[in-house]
């Protein structure tokens, strides 16, 4: 069974909200490590920072997708019984 529009909206809102909180934490704790390199506009630093944010986003997206899929599966199984 496919996901309802409301479930998709809830999943998206939660994922984006958590992503925003994670990015704030990364900004506070990760970016200060690269202050000098950022101010000197070093390309490798920009690539590293971009890769870190991308990997964190992929992990977050995967975890939320699996969580909501499992939740929908459990819900559908309860309806069938």
Beta strands, then each sheet from edge to edge (+ up, - down):
end
